[in-house]
Amino acid sequence: MIKLQRIGHVLLTVRDLERSKAFYTGILGFKVLEQDPDHGGLFLSLGEYGNTLDLFPSTDPDAFPRPPSGLGRRQGLGMKHLAFAVATEEDLKQAYFALKDAGVAIHRAVDHQSQKSVYFFDPDDYLLEIVWERPNTREIFEQGRHDTDTQIEFERG
């Protein structure tokens, strides 16, 4: 068996590299490791890890249009959403308001029983999620979590 440790990185092709760079660094807090003109990519990191998210400009963004992203949509192939974890429930609440304050429309904020999630779109309409997992999330999954997907209403504190 291969002993994987974690997801290494995800590469997204984007319509406008500078617009996506501003979104991922200015709003979501990624750090630029390298902008590589030879390869055409932008390599971003979170925390102490190396590249976590790679952004490359698409050579033809309309060549293979993908179905619109959205919760529960499974048409076509490809990434349906990308989730970023936060350490605490308070961090999730702060992320929610940071997105709102930056003018990012919240698609949905949901309590999935095992975790709480905030869903939103990046400038290229990739569905993104910020997730806080409950400390006993593995136990909840093992018992059959029976998601209720209850809408969350955050209040400023």
Helices and strands as residue ranges (DSSP letters): E 10-14, H 17-22, I 23-27, E 31-36, E 41-45, E 51-57, E 82-85, H 89-101, E 106-111, E 115-121, E 127-133, H 137-142, E 150-151
